[in-house]
Amino acid sequence: MKIAVTGASGFIGRHVLGVLATAGQDQVVAVSRQTQDLSWLPNGVAHASIDLTRPPSNAYRVLGEPDVLIHLAWSGLPNYQSLHHFETHLGEQYQFLRLLATSGLRSLVCAGTCFEYGMRTGELDEALLADPRNPYGFAKDTLRRELEFLAAETGLALTWARLFYMYGDGQAPTSLYSQLMAAGARGDAEFRMSAGEQLRDYLHVRDVARYLAALARNAPGAGIVNVCSGKPRSVRSLVEEWRDAHRISAKLVLGHFPYPSYEPMAFWGRNAKLRQLLGGE
């Protein structure tokens, strides 16, 4: 199978490439805007340089005519409140994917977000109607709806992977995990955070990458799939686990930052569909 990955040089993309390259069972094409420094590219993985905001008309051919595309590219994160998500980037995303679907792409695994569920509390199931409350979640949900119409017209097999929270090496410096790792590297005496009582659904990015690769190979046209652990976890307990695992001595200063206004206090995903599709993988 030939698998292309957009956003390949990003946090999730690099881990997806690592999973695919290690398995060695597929032809893999990494897609990014970069043209020179490709030191991040795993051995055996090809590269295609495309700016998806201005793709060439033969983009599908440039990608090597893949059997399936894992689409992770999205700009402007982690600023979830920016209007650019739907004012400009939504249209760019749809036009790029439409170009591929009308040129021969038959299967697509596209990254969505748990923010599509909005401000709901508790367990989130794929059957729930989307109710996004920030520009990023709104843009992602709108793209999903557009792609569902496109899939009905072109026969594209669409799997919409709703990603929850993740952590791991290479994450943005502003992320909680990266900030804690940086504090440990500096030998900081304190680490300031929120009170940490909010419940979230976290997966290590390697597990996210493994699930995305498996969905691409084994679950064409699966529709909406929560990619999550299915287990609620307090942010405080998770930070304490990271701190202990990496032997970071910094004292946690709880309650220094307020809780984000765009997130409910407690939510997590139901992952029964994911487990069923992948046979408990």
C-alpha positions, 0 to 999 in steps of 0.5 A: 500500500502507498500511504501519503502523510501531509503535515509530515514534519509536524509533531504528529506527522513525524511520529506517524512517519516513524510508525510507518517506516518501522513497520516497513510494509508500505510505500510512504510519502511524506508531504511538507512545504520544505524543500531543503532540510529533510534531516527529519525524514526517516530512512526509506520514506520519500518526500513530496514538497507541496504548499497545500494553500497553492497546490499544483493541478497535478498534486495527486501525481506529485504525491505519487498517487497514494492509495490513502492519504493521512491528512494532518496538515493544519496551520495556526495551532495552538491558537484555537480562537483565531478566525483564520481557521474558518476565514481562510484555512478552511477553504484552502483545506477543502480545495486541496482535498477536493483536488486530490479526490477528483484526481483519483484519491480513493481513501482519506484519513483526516484529523479532526478534533475533540473540540468539535463536541463543544462544551459538553461534559462527560463521555463523548461518543461519535453519535453525539451531534457536533456543537463546536464553540471555538473557531478551530473546532468549527472549521474542523467540523465544517470541513468534515461536513464538506468532505462527507458531501464530497465523498458521496459524490466521488466515492472517497472512503472517508475516515474522520479521526477525532483526536483528543489530547496527546503528549510526547517528544517534539510537542510545541514548546507552549504545551504543558508537557514541553513546558514541564520538560523544559523546567526540568532541564533548567532545574527550576524549583517550581512549575506553575500550572492550573489547579489541575483538577480538570479531567481530560483524555490523554494518549502518548503521541506514539499511540496516536500515530499507531492508531492513525496508521492502523486506520489508514491500512484497515478502516477505509470509510469508517466515518467519525472515529474517536482516537483516544484512551477512553479513560478520564484523567486529571491533569494534575495526576498526569503532570505528577506522573510525568514529573516522577517519570523524568525525575523532575524536582520542581514543586508544582504551584497549583492554581497559578493559571486559570482554567481555559474558557473554551474547554469544559472541566471534565470530558473524555472520549468513548473509544469502543468504535476504535477498538472494534475497527482495529480488533483491540489493537 
